[in-house]
Amino acid sequence: MSDVYAVIAEEQAKASELQVAGKIGAIHLATLSRGTVFIETFGATLEEATATVLSLPMAIWWDIDVFPLSAPGKPGANS
C-alpha cells in the first residue's frame, strides 16, 4: 500500500493535466473495500480513451474495463 501512497501527488497532477486538456472529466472513487475507480474519459476511439487512462500513474495497479457510451439519439429519430 505504501507504493500507492508514494504516487498520490503524481496521480493528482496527471489527472489535473488530463482534465485541463479535456481528456478526462469526473473521477469517482468507490469504497476501499470495493477497490474501484470510475473515470469519465473522452476519446475519438476506444484505444485513445484507454491510452488516456493508462497514462495515469496508478493505472499499473488497475484491471481496466472500458465502457463506451453513445450519445443519445435525436428526438423523433427511429434509432
Backbone torsions as a table, in degrees:
resi	resn	phi	psi	omega
1	MET	NA	-26.8	178.8
2	SER	-64.4	-28.7	176.3
3	ASP	-61.0	-40.7	179.8
4	VAL	-65.4	-48.2	-179.6
5	TYR	-60.5	-30.3	-177.4
6	ALA	-67.5	-23.2	-177.1
7	VAL	-109.8	9.2	-178.2
8	ILE	-57.8	-48.7	-178.7
9	ALA	-62.0	-41.7	178.5
10	GLU	-64.2	-41.4	178.6
11	GLU	-62.1	-46.3	-179.7
12	GLN	-62.7	-41.3	179.6
13	ALA	-65.0	-44.5	-179.6
14	LYS	-66.6	-41.2	178.4
15	ALA	-61.7	-42.3	177.9
16	SER	-62.7	-42.7	178.5
17	GLU	-60.2	-44.7	-179.6
18	LEU	-68.6	-34.4	177.1
19	GLN	-66.7	-44.4	178.3
20	VAL	-61.4	-36.4	179.7
21	ALA	-77.3	-5.3	179.6
22	GLY	77.1	19.1	-178.6
23	LYS	-92.9	-24.5	174.0
24	ILE	-134.8	155.8	177.6
25	GLY	-113.9	-117.7	-176.8
26	ALA	-72.2	146.9	173.6
27	ILE	-122.2	124.2	-179.5
28	HIS	-118.6	128.5	178.2
29	LEU	-104.4	126.7	173.4
30	ALA	-78.4	178.9	178.3
31	THR	-63.4	157.5	-179.9
32	LEU	-57.8	-37.0	-179.3
33	SER	-64.7	-30.6	177.5
34	ARG	-80.8	-30.3	178.9
35	GLY	58.9	39.9	-175.4
36	THR	-122.3	138.3	176.1
37	VAL	-124.1	133.4	175.8
38	PHE	-112.1	123.3	-177.8
39	ILE	-123.0	119.4	175.3
40	GLU	-74.6	117.5	-173.7
41	THR	-124.3	140.0	-178.9
42	PHE	-116.0	131.1	178.0
43	GLY	-163.0	154.6	179.5
44	ALA	-71.9	-25.7	180.0
45	THR	-134.8	163.5	176.0
46	LEU	-60.4	-39.6	-179.7
47	GLU	-64.4	-40.4	179.1
48	GLU	-65.4	-43.7	178.6
49	ALA	-63.5	-42.3	179.3
50	THR	-64.1	-42.3	178.9
51	ALA	-61.8	-36.0	177.5
52	THR	-62.1	-47.3	179.5
53	VAL	-63.5	-42.0	-179.3
54	LEU	-66.2	-17.7	178.9
55	SER	-77.4	-10.3	177.3
56	LEU	-77.0	136.6	-176.9
57	PRO	-55.6	-36.0	-177.7
58	MET	-79.2	-6.1	-178.9
59	ALA	-61.1	-21.1	-180.0
60	ILE	-63.2	-20.6	-179.9
61	TRP	-100.7	-1.7	-173.7
62	TRP	-96.0	146.1	168.2
63	ASP	-98.5	96.3	-169.4
64	ILE	-79.0	132.4	176.9
65	ASP	-131.0	115.4	-175.2
66	VAL	-99.9	132.1	178.0
67	PHE	-116.4	98.9	179.0
68	PRO	-70.2	141.8	177.8
69	LEU	-117.7	144.6	176.1
70	SER	-102.5	147.9	176.1
71	ALA	-67.4	148.5	178.4
72	PRO	-63.4	150.4	179.0
73	GLY	-70.5	166.3	178.2
74	LYS	-73.8	143.6	177.7
75	PRO	-55.6	133.0	179.4
76	GLY	87.0	-7.7	179.1
77	ALA	-75.2	152.3	-178.6
78	ASN	-84.5	-12.7	-178.0
79	SER	-128.2	NA	NA
